[in-house]
Amino acid sequence: MSAIIQRDQALSILESKLTELSKLYKECYLSMGRGALLVYASNVIERGVPSKIDYRTKKEILQVFDAASSQAQLKQMIDDYDQKNEGIMTLITSYSNATFFVTFKLK
């Protein structure tokens, strides 16, 4: 399965569970502060919605990436998003560990 197909499949599953995902994100933001969900596409496909253990603070999520350009892009997204209306997810596929930074509207 290509990275794009796996990404799209995981995002389709998450889109159908947006209310649960929004609730999770809001709870994590309120308890931990600005950050992002770190989600593996294969886990979403196999198990569904991520859990609280998938949330990382801004510092924790930035440490996941070695590339300065990835860190800069994700840092900017985290700094700029409206936490009342948006969430951020880092989606990693099994295929080549392709990484996608995704914003989603909270319900």
Disulfide bonds with the S-S distance in Angstrom:
none
